[in-house]
Amino acid sequence: MNKPLISERMRKMLYPSVLAATFLLMFGCNLLTKYLVDDFRYLYSFADWSRIEHFGQILPSMAAHARTMNGRLTAHSLVQVFALFPGWGFDIVNAMMAAGLVWIVERFTRNEETPSPLLAAVIFCGIWVFQPSFGQVMLWQDGAVNYLWSVCFGLPLIYLAGRACLYDALPRRLPGRIGMLVLAYVAGSYLESTSLAVIVCLGLLILVRKCLLRKPVSHWVVAALVIAAVGYMTIYLAPAQWQNKAAGLSPSALIRNFVTATQMLRRIGGLILAFGILMVVTVTQKLDPRQIAMAGILATGSLTANYIHTAAAVYPERSTVAVVALLVCADAILLRLVLSHAKLRVLGLCLAVVMLLTAAPLLVSGVHDIAVTYVRVQNNENWILQQAAQGKQDIEVHVFTPITGYSPAYNLKYLDTEDPESWPNNSMARYYGVHSIIGN
C-alpha cells in the first residue's frame, strides 16, 4: 500500500481550509465588483422597463427576453432573481459557487478516498490561470450567473450519471433521483455550449456502460439525458436565439469559425499538454480504467463546448467556461491517479508544483486589476451622483480600459461614447435617475 505524503487526519483538516480560502478570496473579489453593463439592464423588466421588485415580474420579463434577446431563460431568470436582493447577497452566493466548483471537480477524482487539499488548490489555480476573461466569468454578476453557474449545475449532473454508469451508484432514495432529473433540466437549458457538452458527456457515459461494460443502463440516467436534451431545445425555441446568436451557415463562415475555435484552444495549451502527458502515463501504467474513461469523456465534452462555436455568430472568451472547467476536471482525475501511484508520484507532484507556482504571481496581479477596476467604477459612480445632486441630468463619464482579463470590465463595452440612448447607457442612466449618460 502506498504511504501517503501527509496523514489522512491532516488532509481532512486542510481540505476545508482550502475551500474556505477559495470562498474568502472570491468573496473579496466579488465585493470589489460593482454592477457593469448588462447588470443594469437586468434590474428592469424586458416587458415594460419597470424595476424588478417582485417575483411576479420575472415571467413576463423573460417572455419578452425570449423575443428580443436570447433563449437562455433559466440563467437570465436567476439574474433577475438577484435584482430583488442587495448586491452583497449575490457576492456571497457567487463565492459559494466558485468554492463549490472546486469541490465538485475534486470530488470527481475520488471514490471513497480522503479528500485531497493539494488537488483542490491545484484545481482552483488551474481555473485562475487558464480561464480567459476570468473576471467576466467568475465575478461580473450577469456573466457569472450565465457562465460560472452553468458548469456548477452541469458538472454535478455528469458526476451523478458517472457514478451510476461506471460504479453502479445511482442515488439511493427517490428524492435524490428526482433531484437528478430537475438538475438535468436546469443544466440542459442553461447555456448553449455548456449544456451541449453536458448532454454529450451523459450520452458517452451511457454508451460506455452499454457497449464496454455491457451492463443495463438505468432508466433514471436515460431520463436525465432526455430531459437535458429537452431543456436544451428550449433555448433554441426562443425567436431571438436565431436572430441574435446563430451565425450564417455558409461554408466560408463555418471554416472561419472553426479556425477561430481551434485558435481558442491555444489559450489553454497548458491544460491540453498536461492532459496528453497524464493520459499516456495512466494508460500505459494500466491505472483505473473507469477513471481514465471519465477523464476522456470530460475531455470530449470540453472539445464539444469549444467547437459548437463553429456554428455561432461570435465566440467571446467567456464562452470558454465549460472548455476550461471540463478539461481541468479531466486533468485533475488523471493527476489523482498519478499521485496515488508510488512510482509516478514525483511526476504528479512536479505538475502540481508547476501549477501552484504559475498561479502565484497571477493571483497578485489579478487581484490588483480587480481592485483597480473597482476604484475606477466607484469614482465614476461618485461623479454621477455628485453631478445629479447638482441638478445635472446629462452626464459625461470617463471610459477606462482594464489591464488584464481578471478585471470584470475587460473587453466589455463599459459605455457608449457616441449615443447616450444606446446600450448600456440607457439602463445605467435609468438606474442613477438621470436623463442620459455618455462615455468620454
C-alpha positions as a Markdown table, in Angstrom:
| # | Residue | x | y | z |
|---|---|---|---|---|
| 1 | Met | 0.0 | 0.0 | 0.0 |
| 2 | Asn | 1.4 | 3.4 | -0.9 |
| 3 | Lys | 2.3 | 5.6 | 2.0 |
| 4 | Pro | 0.5 | 9.0 | 1.8 |
| 5 | Leu | 2.5 | 12.2 | 1.8 |
| 6 | Ile | 0.6 | 13.5 | 4.8 |
| 7 | Ser | -1.7 | 11.8 | 7.2 |
| 8 | Glu | -5.3 | 11.2 | 6.5 |
| 9 | Arg | -6.2 | 13.3 | 9.6 |
| 10 | Met | -4.1 | 16.2 | 8.3 |
| 11 | Arg | -5.7 | 16.0 | 4.9 |
| 12 | Lys | -9.2 | 16.1 | 6.4 |
| 13 | Met | -8.2 | 19.3 | 8.3 |
| 14 | Leu | -6.5 | 21.0 | 5.3 |
| 15 | Tyr | -9.2 | 20.3 | 2.7 |
| 16 | Pro | -11.9 | 22.5 | 4.2 |
| 17 | Ser | -9.3 | 25.2 | 4.8 |
| 18 | Val | -8.5 | 25.3 | 1.0 |
| 19 | Leu | -12.3 | 25.5 | 0.2 |
| 20 | Ala | -12.6 | 28.3 | 2.8 |
| 21 | Ala | -9.7 | 30.2 | 1.4 |
| 22 | Thr | -11.2 | 29.9 | -2.1 |
| 23 | Phe | -14.5 | 31.2 | -0.8 |
| 24 | Leu | -12.9 | 34.1 | 1.1 |
| 25 | Leu | -10.7 | 35.1 | -1.9 |
| 26 | Met | -13.6 | 35.0 | -4.3 |
| 27 | Phe | -15.9 | 36.8 | -1.8 |
| 28 | Gly | -13.4 | 39.6 | -1.6 |
| 29 | Cys | -13.1 | 39.8 | -5.3 |
| 30 | Asn | -16.9 | 39.9 | -5.6 |
| 31 | Leu | -17.1 | 42.7 | -3.1 |
| 32 | Leu | -14.8 | 44.6 | -5.4 |
| 33 | Thr | -17.1 | 44.0 | -8.4 |
| 34 | Lys | -19.9 | 46.5 | -8.9 |
| 35 | Tyr | -22.7 | 46.5 | -11.4 |
| 36 | Leu | -21.5 | 46.6 | -15.0 |
| 37 | Val | -23.1 | 46.8 | -18.4 |
| 38 | Asp | -25.9 | 44.1 | -18.6 |
| 39 | Asp | -26.3 | 44.2 | -14.8 |
| 40 | Phe | -28.1 | 47.5 | -15.0 |
| 41 | Arg | -30.4 | 46.2 | -17.8 |
| 42 | Tyr | -31.5 | 43.1 | -15.9 |
| 43 | Leu | -32.6 | 45.2 | -12.9 |
| 44 | Tyr | -35.5 | 46.1 | -15.1 |
| 45 | Ser | -38.2 | 44.1 | -16.8 |
| 46 | Phe | -37.8 | 43.4 | -20.5 |
| 47 | Ala | -41.6 | 43.7 | -20.8 |
| 48 | Asp | -42.2 | 47.2 | -19.7 |
| 49 | Trp | -38.9 | 48.6 | -18.2 |
| 50 | Ser | -40.3 | 48.6 | -14.7 |
| 51 | Arg | -37.8 | 47.9 | -11.9 |
| 52 | Ile | -37.9 | 44.3 | -10.8 |
| 53 | Glu | -39.4 | 44.4 | -7.3 |
| 54 | His | -41.2 | 41.0 | -7.0 |
| 55 | Phe | -41.1 | 37.5 | -8.5 |
| 56 | Gly | -44.2 | 38.0 | -10.5 |
| 57 | Gln | -42.4 | 40.4 | -12.9 |
| 58 | Ile | -39.8 | 37.8 | -13.9 |
| 59 | Leu | -42.1 | 35.6 | -16.0 |
| 60 | Pro | -43.4 | 38.3 | -18.4 |
| 61 | Ser | -39.9 | 39.8 | -18.5 |
| 62 | Met | -38.4 | 36.5 | -19.6 |
| 63 | Ala | -41.2 | 36.1 | -22.2 |
| 64 | Ala | -40.1 | 39.4 | -23.7 |
| 65 | His | -36.5 | 38.4 | -23.3 |
| 66 | Ala | -37.1 | 35.4 | -25.5 |
| 67 | Arg | -38.5 | 37.6 | -28.2 |
| 68 | Thr | -35.7 | 40.3 | -28.1 |
| 69 | Met | -32.5 | 38.9 | -26.6 |
| 70 | Asn | -31.9 | 35.1 | -26.5 |
| 71 | Gly | -33.3 | 31.8 | -25.2 |
| 72 | Arg | -31.2 | 31.4 | -22.0 |
| 73 | Leu | -34.2 | 31.9 | -19.9 |
| 74 | Thr | -33.1 | 29.7 | -17.0 |
| 75 | Ala | -29.9 | 31.6 | -16.5 |
| 76 | His | -31.4 | 35.1 | -17.0 |
| 77 | Ser | -34.3 | 34.3 | -14.7 |
| 78 | Leu | -31.7 | 33.8 | -12.0 |
| 79 | Val | -30.1 | 37.0 | -12.9 |
| 80 | Gln | -33.3 | 38.8 | -12.4 |
| 81 | Val | -34.0 | 37.0 | -9.1 |
| 82 | Phe | -30.9 | 38.7 | -7.7 |
| 83 | Ala | -32.3 | 42.1 | -8.7 |
| 84 | Leu | -34.6 | 41.5 | -5.7 |
| 85 | Phe | -31.7 | 41.3 | -3.2 |
| 86 | Pro | -28.8 | 43.5 | -2.1 |
| 87 | Gly | -25.6 | 43.2 | -4.1 |
| 88 | Trp | -23.8 | 41.5 | -1.2 |
| 89 | Gly | -26.3 | 38.6 | -1.3 |
| 90 | Phe | -25.1 | 37.8 | -4.8 |
| 91 | Asp | -21.5 | 38.2 | -3.7 |
| 92 | Ile | -21.9 | 35.5 | -1.0 |
| 93 | Val | -23.8 | 33.1 | -3.3 |
| 94 | Asn | -21.3 | 33.6 | -6.2 |
| 95 | Ala | -18.3 | 33.0 | -3.9 |
| 96 | Met | -20.0 | 29.8 | -2.7 |
| 97 | Met | -20.5 | 28.7 | -6.4 |
| 98 | Ala | -16.7 | 29.2 | -7.0 |
| 99 | Ala | -15.8 | 27.2 | -4.0 |
| 100 | Gly | -18.4 | 24.6 | -5.0 |
| 101 | Leu | -16.9 | 24.3 | -8.4 |
| 102 | Val | -13.5 | 23.4 | -6.8 |
| 103 | Trp | -15.3 | 20.9 | -4.5 |
| 104 | Ile | -17.2 | 19.1 | -7.3 |
| 105 | Val | -14.1 | 18.9 | -9.5 |
| 106 | Glu | -12.1 | 17.4 | -6.6 |
| 107 | Arg | -15.0 | 15.1 | -5.9 |
| 108 | Phe | -14.7 | 13.7 | -9.4 |
| 109 | Thr | -11.2 | 12.5 | -8.6 |
| 110 | Arg | -12.0 | 10.0 | -5.8 |
| 111 | Asn | -14.4 | 7.3 | -4.7 |
| 112 | Glu | -14.1 | 6.6 | -1.0 |
| 113 | Glu | -10.6 | 8.1 | -0.6 |
| 114 | Thr | -9.9 | 11.1 | 1.6 |
| 115 | Pro | -10.3 | 14.5 | 0.0 |
| 116 | Ser | -7.0 | 16.0 | -1.3 |
| 117 | Pro | -6.2 | 19.6 | -0.3 |
| 118 | Leu | -3.4 | 19.6 | -2.8 |
| 119 | Leu | -5.7 | 18.7 | -5.6 |
| 120 | Ala | -8.2 | 21.3 | -4.5 |
| 121 | Ala | -5.6 | 24.0 | -4.6 |
| 122 | Val | -4.3 | 22.9 | -8.0 |
| 123 | Ile | -7.9 | 22.9 | -9.3 |
| 124 | Phe | -8.5 | 26.5 | -8.2 |
| 125 | Cys | -5.2 | 27.6 | -9.6 |
| 126 | Gly | -5.9 | 25.9 | -12.9 |
| 127 | Ile | -9.1 | 27.8 | -13.2 |
| 128 | Trp | -7.5 | 31.1 | -12.2 |
| 129 | Val | -4.6 | 30.7 | -14.6 |
| 130 | Phe | -6.4 | 29.3 | -17.7 |
| 131 | Gln | -9.9 | 30.7 | -17.7 |
| 132 | Pro | -9.9 | 33.5 | -20.3 |
| 133 | Ser | -11.7 | 36.7 | -19.2 |
| 134 | Phe | -11.7 | 35.4 | -15.6 |
| 135 | Gly | -13.5 | 38.5 | -14.3 |
| 136 | Gln | -16.4 | 38.2 | -16.7 |
| 137 | Val | -16.9 | 34.5 | -16.0 |
| 138 | Met | -16.3 | 34.5 | -12.2 |
| 139 | Leu | -17.2 | 38.0 | -10.9 |
| 140 | Trp | -19.4 | 40.1 | -13.2 |
| 141 | Gln | -22.9 | 39.4 | -12.0 |
| 142 | Asp | -24.6 | 38.7 | -15.3 |
| 143 | Gly | -21.6 | 36.9 | -16.6 |
| 144 | Ala | -21.1 | 34.7 | -13.5 |
| 145 | Val | -24.7 | 33.6 | -13.4 |
| 146 | Asn | -24.6 | 32.7 | -17.1 |
| 147 | Tyr | -21.2 | 31.1 | -17.3 |
| 148 | Leu | -19.7 | 30.1 | -13.9 |
| 149 | Trp | -23.1 | 28.8 | -12.7 |
| 150 | Ser | -23.6 | 26.8 | -15.9 |
| 151 | Val | -20.7 | 24.4 | -15.0 |
| 152 | Cys | -21.7 | 24.5 | -11.3 |
| 153 | Phe | -25.0 | 22.9 | -12.4 |
| 154 | Gly | -23.6 | 20.8 | -15.3 |
| 155 | Leu | -20.7 | 19.1 | -13.5 |
| 156 | Pro | -22.8 | 17.6 | -10.6 |
| 157 | Leu | -25.2 | 16.1 | -13.2 |
| 158 | Ile | -22.2 | 14.5 | -15.1 |
| 159 | Tyr | -20.9 | 13.3 | -11.7 |
| 160 | Leu | -24.2 | 11.6 | -10.7 |
| 161 | Ala | -24.5 | 10.0 | -14.2 |
| 162 | Gly | -20.9 | 8.9 | -14.0 |
| 163 | Arg | -21.4 | 7.3 | -10.6 |
| 164 | Ala | -24.4 | 5.5 | -11.9 |
| 165 | Cys | -22.9 | 4.3 | -15.2 |
| 166 | Leu | -19.4 | 3.4 | -14.0 |
| 167 | Tyr | -19.8 | 2.4 | -10.4 |
| 168 | Asp | -23.5 | 1.3 | -10.2 |
| 169 | Ala | -24.1 | 4.1 | -7.6 |
| 170 | Leu | -27.3 | 5.6 | -8.6 |
| 171 | Pro | -28.8 | 7.9 | -5.8 |
| 172 | Arg | -30.4 | 5.5 | -3.4 |
| 173 | Arg | -33.5 | 7.5 | -2.4 |
| 174 | Leu | -36.4 | 8.7 | -4.6 |
| 175 | Pro | -35.9 | 12.4 | -3.8 |
| 176 | Gly | -32.3 | 12.1 | -4.9 |
| 177 | Arg | -33.3 | 10.6 | -8.2 |
| 178 | Ile | -36.0 | 13.2 | -8.8 |
| 179 | Gly | -33.5 | 15.9 | -7.9 |
| 180 | Met | -31.2 | 14.5 | -10.6 |
| 181 | Leu | -33.9 | 14.9 | -13.1 |
| 182 | Val | -34.6 | 18.5 | -12.0 |
| 183 | Leu | -30.9 | 19.2 | -12.3 |
| 184 | Ala | -30.9 | 17.7 | -15.8 |
| 185 | Tyr | -33.4 | 20.2 | -17.0 |
| 186 | Val | -31.6 | 23.1 | -15.4 |
| 187 | Ala | -28.2 | 22.0 | -16.8 |
| 188 | Gly | -29.7 | 21.3 | -20.2 |
| 189 | Ser | -31.5 | 24.6 | -20.6 |
| 190 | Tyr | -28.7 | 26.8 | -19.2 |
| 191 | Leu | -26.1 | 27.8 | -21.7 |
| 192 | Glu | -25.6 | 26.8 | -25.3 |
| 193 | Ser | -22.0 | 25.5 | -25.1 |
| 194 | Thr | -22.0 | 24.1 | -21.5 |
| 195 | Ser | -25.4 | 22.4 | -21.9 |
| 196 | Leu | -24.4 | 20.6 | -25.1 |
| 197 | Ala | -21.2 | 19.4 | -23.5 |
| 198 | Val | -23.2 | 18.0 | -20.6 |
| 199 | Ile | -25.5 | 16.2 | -22.9 |
| 200 | Val | -22.6 | 14.7 | -24.9 |
| 201 | Cys | -21.0 | 13.5 | -21.6 |
| 202 | Leu | -24.2 | 11.9 | -20.5 |
| 203 | Gly | -24.6 | 10.1 | -23.9 |
| 204 | Leu | -21.0 | 8.9 | -23.8 |
| 205 | Leu | -21.4 | 7.5 | -20.2 |
| 206 | Ile | -24.5 | 5.6 | -21.4 |
| 207 | Leu | -22.5 | 4.2 | -24.3 |
| 208 | Val | -19.6 | 3.1 | -22.1 |
| 209 | Arg | -21.9 | 1.3 | -19.8 |
| 210 | Lys | -23.9 | -0.3 | -22.6 |
| 211 | Cys | -21.2 | -1.2 | -25.0 |
| 212 | Leu | -18.0 | -1.5 | -23.0 |
| 213 | Leu | -19.2 | -2.6 | -19.5 |
| 214 | Arg | -22.1 | -4.5 | -21.1 |
| 215 | Lys | -24.4 | -3.6 | -18.3 |
| 216 | Pro | -28.0 | -2.4 | -18.4 |
| 217 | Val | -28.5 | 1.4 | -18.3 |
| 218 | Ser | -30.7 | 2.8 | -15.5 |
| 219 | His | -33.9 | 4.4 | -16.8 |
| 220 | Trp | -33.2 | 7.3 | -14.5 |
| 221 | Val | -29.9 | 8.1 | -16.3 |
| 222 | Val | -31.7 | 7.8 | -19.7 |
| 223 | Ala | -34.5 | 10.1 | -18.4 |
| 224 | Ala | -31.9 | 12.6 | -17.3 |
| 225 | Leu | -30.3 | 12.6 | -20.8 |
| 226 | Val | -33.8 | 13.1 | -22.4 |
| 227 | Ile | -34.8 | 15.8 | -20.0 |
| 228 | Ala | -31.5 | 17.6 | -20.5 |
| 229 | Ala | -31.9 | 17.4 | -24.3 |
| 230 | Val | -35.5 | 18.8 | -24.0 |
| 231 | Gly | -34.1 | 21.6 | -21.8 |
| 232 | Tyr | -31.5 | 22.3 | -24.5 |
| 233 | Met | -34.2 | 22.6 | -27.2 |
| 234 | Thr | -36.0 | 25.2 | -25.2 |
| 235 | Ile | -33.0 | 27.6 | -25.7 |
| 236 | Tyr | -33.5 | 27.4 | -29.4 |
| 237 | Leu | -37.2 | 27.7 | -29.4 |
| 238 | Ala | -36.8 | 31.4 | -28.4 |
| 239 | Pro | -37.3 | 33.6 | -31.5 |
| 240 | Ala | -34.4 | 35.9 | -30.6 |
| 241 | Gln | -32.0 | 32.9 | -30.3 |
| 242 | Trp | -31.7 | 32.5 | -34.0 |
| 243 | Gln | -31.8 | 36.2 | -34.7 |
| 244 | Asn | -29.1 | 37.2 | -32.3 |
| 245 | Lys | -26.9 | 34.1 | -31.7 |
| 246 | Ala | -26.7 | 32.0 | -34.8 |
| 247 | Ala | -24.1 | 32.6 | -37.5 |
| 248 | Gly | -24.7 | 32.4 | -41.2 |
| 249 | Leu | -24.0 | 28.8 | -42.0 |
| 250 | Ser | -22.2 | 29.4 | -45.3 |
| 251 | Pro | -19.1 | 27.2 | -45.9 |
| 252 | Ser | -16.8 | 30.2 | -45.6 |
| 253 | Ala | -18.3 | 31.2 | -42.2 |
| 254 | Leu | -18.1 | 27.7 | -40.9 |
| 255 | Ile | -14.5 | 27.4 | -41.9 |
| 256 | Arg | -13.7 | 30.8 | -40.4 |
| 257 | Asn | -15.4 | 29.9 | -37.1 |
| 258 | Phe | -13.8 | 26.5 | -37.0 |
| 259 | Val | -10.4 | 28.2 | -37.2 |
| 260 | Thr | -11.3 | 30.7 | -34.5 |
| 261 | Ala | -12.4 | 27.9 | -32.2 |
| 262 | Thr | -9.2 | 26.0 | -32.8 |
| 263 | Gln | -7.1 | 29.1 | -32.1 |
| 264 | Met | -9.1 | 29.5 | -28.8 |
| 265 | Leu | -7.6 | 26.2 | -27.7 |
| 266 | Arg | -4.1 | 27.8 | -27.7 |
| 267 | Arg | -5.3 | 29.8 | -24.7 |
| 268 | Ile | -5.5 | 26.6 | -22.7 |
| 269 | Gly | -2.5 | 24.8 | -24.2 |
| 270 | Gly | -1.1 | 24.0 | -20.8 |
| 271 | Leu | -4.2 | 22.1 | -19.8 |
| 272 | Ile | -4.1 | 20.2 | -23.1 |
| 273 | Leu | -0.5 | 19.4 | -22.7 |
| 274 | Ala | -1.0 | 18.1 | -19.2 |
| 275 | Phe | -3.9 | 16.0 | -20.3 |
| 276 | Gly | -1.9 | 14.4 | -23.0 |
| 277 | Ile | 1.0 | 13.6 | -20.7 |
| 278 | Leu | -1.2 | 12.3 | -17.9 |
| 279 | Met | -3.4 | 10.2 | -20.3 |
| 280 | Val | -0.3 | 8.5 | -21.8 |
| 281 | Val | 1.1 | 7.8 | -18.4 |
| 282 | Thr | -2.1 | 6.4 | -16.8 |
| 283 | Val | -3.0 | 4.3 | -19.9 |
| 284 | Thr | 0.5 | 2.8 | -20.2 |
| 285 | Gln | 0.6 | 2.1 | -16.5 |
| 286 | Lys | -2.9 | 0.5 | -16.7 |
| 287 | Leu | -4.3 | 2.5 | -13.9 |
| 288 | Asp | -8.1 | 2.6 | -13.0 |
| 289 | Pro | -9.8 | 2.3 | -16.4 |
| 290 | Arg | -13.1 | 3.8 | -15.2 |
| 291 | Gln | -11.4 | 7.0 | -14.0 |
| 292 | Ile | -9.4 | 7.1 | -17.3 |
| 293 | Ala | -12.7 | 6.7 | -19.2 |
| 294 | Met | -14.3 | 9.5 | -17.2 |
| 295 | Ala | -11.4 | 11.8 | -17.9 |
| 296 | Gly | -11.7 | 11.0 | -21.6 |
| 297 | Ile | -15.4 | 11.7 | -21.6 |
| 298 | Leu | -14.9 | 15.1 | -19.9 |
| 299 | Ala | -12.2 | 16.0 | -22.4 |
| 300 | Thr | -14.6 | 15.1 | -25.2 |
| 301 | Gly | -17.2 | 17.4 | -23.6 |
| 302 | Ser | -14.6 | 20.1 | -23.4 |
| 303 | Leu | -14.0 | 19.9 | -27.2 |
| 304 | Thr | -17.7 | 19.9 | -27.8 |
| 305 | Ala | -18.1 | 23.1 | -25.8 |
| 306 | Asn | -15.4 | 24.6 | -27.9 |
| 307 | Tyr | -16.4 | 23.6 | -31.4 |
| 308 | Ile | -20.1 | 24.3 | -31.0 |
| 309 | His | -19.0 | 27.9 | -31.7 |
| 310 | Thr | -18.3 | 26.9 | -35.3 |
| 311 | Ala | -22.0 | 27.5 | -35.8 |
| 312 | Ala | -22.2 | 30.6 | -33.6 |
| 313 | Ala | -22.1 | 34.3 | -34.6 |
| 314 | Val | -19.4 | 35.1 | -32.2 |
| 315 | Tyr | -17.1 | 33.3 | -29.7 |
| 316 | Pro | -16.4 | 35.6 | -26.7 |
| 317 | Glu | -13.7 | 34.4 | -24.4 |
| 318 | Arg | -16.2 | 34.0 | -21.5 |
| 319 | Ser | -17.9 | 31.2 | -23.5 |
| 320 | Thr | -14.8 | 29.0 | -22.9 |
| 321 | Val | -16.0 | 28.3 | -19.4 |
| 322 | Ala | -17.0 | 24.7 | -20.0 |
| 323 | Val | -14.0 | 24.2 | -22.2 |
| 324 | Val | -11.8 | 25.1 | -19.3 |
| 325 | Ala | -13.8 | 23.5 | -16.4 |
| 326 | Leu | -14.3 | 20.1 | -18.1 |
| 327 | Leu | -10.6 | 19.9 | -19.0 |
| 328 | Val | -9.4 | 21.0 | -15.6 |
| 329 | Cys | -11.7 | 18.2 | -14.2 |
| 330 | Ala | -10.2 | 15.7 | -16.6 |
| 331 | Asp | -6.7 | 16.7 | -15.7 |
| 332 | Ala | -7.5 | 16.5 | -12.0 |
| 333 | Ile | -8.8 | 13.0 | -12.3 |
| 334 | Leu | -5.7 | 11.8 | -14.1 |
| 335 | Leu | -3.4 | 13.7 | -11.7 |
| 336 | Arg | -5.1 | 12.0 | -8.7 |
| 337 | Leu | -4.3 | 8.6 | -10.3 |
| 338 | Val | -0.7 | 9.6 | -10.8 |
| 339 | Leu | -0.3 | 10.9 | -7.3 |
| 340 | Ser | -1.8 | 7.7 | -5.9 |
| 341 | His | 0.8 | 5.6 | -7.7 |
| 342 | Ala | 4.1 | 5.3 | -5.8 |
| 343 | Lys | 6.3 | 5.2 | -8.9 |
| 344 | Leu | 4.6 | 8.1 | -10.5 |
| 345 | Arg | 4.1 | 10.3 | -7.5 |
| 346 | Val | 7.1 | 12.5 | -8.3 |
| 347 | Leu | 5.7 | 13.3 | -11.8 |
| 348 | Gly | 2.4 | 14.2 | -10.2 |
| 349 | Leu | 4.0 | 16.4 | -7.6 |
| 350 | Cys | 6.1 | 18.2 | -10.2 |
| 351 | Leu | 3.0 | 19.0 | -12.3 |
| 352 | Ala | 1.1 | 20.2 | -9.1 |
| 353 | Val | 4.0 | 22.4 | -8.0 |
| 354 | Val | 4.3 | 23.9 | -11.5 |
| 355 | Met | 0.6 | 24.8 | -11.4 |
| 356 | Leu | 0.9 | 26.4 | -8.0 |
| 357 | Leu | 4.0 | 28.4 | -8.9 |
| 358 | Thr | 2.4 | 29.6 | -12.1 |
| 359 | Ala | -0.7 | 30.8 | -10.3 |
| 360 | Ala | 1.1 | 32.7 | -7.5 |
| 361 | Pro | 2.1 | 35.8 | -9.4 |
| 362 | Leu | -1.1 | 35.8 | -11.4 |
| 363 | Leu | -3.1 | 35.8 | -8.2 |
| 364 | Val | -1.3 | 39.0 | -7.1 |
| 365 | Ser | -1.7 | 40.8 | -10.5 |
| 366 | Gly | -5.2 | 39.6 | -11.0 |
| 367 | Val | -6.5 | 40.8 | -7.6 |
| 368 | His | -4.7 | 44.1 | -8.3 |
| 369 | Asp | -6.5 | 44.7 | -11.6 |
| 370 | Ile | -9.8 | 43.7 | -10.0 |
| 371 | Ala | -9.2 | 46.3 | -7.2 |
| 372 | Val | -8.2 | 49.0 | -9.8 |
| 373 | Thr | -11.3 | 48.4 | -11.7 |
| 374 | Tyr | -13.4 | 48.7 | -8.6 |
| 375 | Val | -11.8 | 52.1 | -7.8 |
| 376 | Arg | -12.4 | 53.4 | -11.3 |
| 377 | Val | -16.0 | 52.3 | -11.3 |
| 378 | Gln | -16.6 | 53.7 | -7.8 |
| 379 | Asn | -15.1 | 57.0 | -8.9 |
| 380 | Asn | -17.4 | 57.2 | -11.9 |
| 381 | Glu | -20.4 | 56.3 | -9.7 |
| 382 | Asn | -19.4 | 59.1 | -7.2 |
| 383 | Trp | -19.1 | 61.5 | -10.1 |
| 384 | Ile | -22.5 | 60.6 | -11.5 |
| 385 | Leu | -24.2 | 61.0 | -8.1 |
| 386 | Gln | -22.3 | 64.3 | -7.5 |
| 387 | Gln | -23.5 | 65.7 | -10.8 |
| 388 | Ala | -27.0 | 64.5 | -10.3 |
| 389 | Ala | -27.1 | 66.2 | -6.9 |
| 390 | Gln | -26.1 | 69.4 | -8.6 |
| 391 | Gly | -29.1 | 69.1 | -10.9 |
| 392 | Lys | -27.3 | 68.0 | -14.0 |
| 393 | Gln | -29.2 | 65.4 | -16.0 |
| 394 | Asp | -26.8 | 64.8 | -18.9 |
| 395 | Ile | -23.6 | 63.5 | -17.6 |
| 396 | Glu | -20.2 | 62.6 | -19.2 |
| 397 | Val | -18.4 | 59.7 | -17.6 |
| 398 | His | -14.8 | 58.6 | -18.2 |
| 399 | Val | -14.3 | 55.3 | -20.0 |
| 400 | Phe | -11.3 | 53.2 | -18.9 |
| 401 | Thr | -9.5 | 50.2 | -20.2 |
| 402 | Pro | -8.7 | 47.3 | -17.8 |
| 403 | Ile | -5.2 | 45.8 | -18.0 |
| 404 | Thr | -6.0 | 42.0 | -17.7 |
| 405 | Gly | -8.8 | 39.6 | -18.2 |
| 406 | Tyr | -9.1 | 39.3 | -14.4 |
| 407 | Ser | -11.0 | 42.6 | -14.4 |
| 408 | Pro | -14.7 | 42.1 | -14.7 |
| 409 | Ala | -14.8 | 45.0 | -17.2 |
| 410 | Tyr | -12.2 | 43.5 | -19.5 |
| 411 | Asn | -13.4 | 43.6 | -23.1 |
| 412 | Leu | -16.8 | 44.8 | -22.1 |
| 413 | Lys | -18.4 | 47.9 | -23.5 |
| 414 | Tyr | -18.4 | 49.9 | -20.4 |
| 415 | Leu | -20.3 | 52.9 | -22.0 |
| 416 | Asp | -21.1 | 54.0 | -25.5 |
| 417 | Thr | -19.2 | 57.2 | -26.4 |
| 418 | Glu | -21.5 | 58.4 | -29.2 |
| 419 | Asp | -25.1 | 57.5 | -28.5 |
| 420 | Pro | -26.5 | 58.1 | -24.9 |
| 421 | Glu | -29.7 | 56.2 | -25.9 |
| 422 | Ser | -27.9 | 53.0 | -26.7 |
| 423 | Trp | -27.0 | 50.0 | -24.6 |
| 424 | Pro | -25.8 | 50.1 | -21.9 |
| 425 | Asn | -26.0 | 53.9 | -21.4 |
| 426 | Asn | -29.8 | 53.9 | -21.3 |
| 427 | Ser | -30.2 | 51.4 | -18.4 |
| 428 | Met | -27.3 | 52.9 | -16.5 |
| 429 | Ala | -28.9 | 56.4 | -16.7 |
| 430 | Arg | -32.2 | 54.9 | -15.5 |
| 431 | Tyr | -30.5 | 53.3 | -12.6 |
| 432 | Tyr | -28.9 | 56.5 | -11.4 |
| 433 | Gly | -32.0 | 58.6 | -12.1 |
| 434 | Val | -30.6 | 60.9 | -14.7 |
| 435 | His | -31.6 | 61.8 | -18.3 |
| 436 | Ser | -28.6 | 60.5 | -20.0 |
| 437 | Ile | -25.0 | 59.2 | -19.6 |
| 438 | Ile | -22.3 | 59.3 | -22.3 |
| 439 | Gly | -18.8 | 58.0 | -22.2 |
| 440 | Asn | -15.8 | 60.2 | -22.9 |
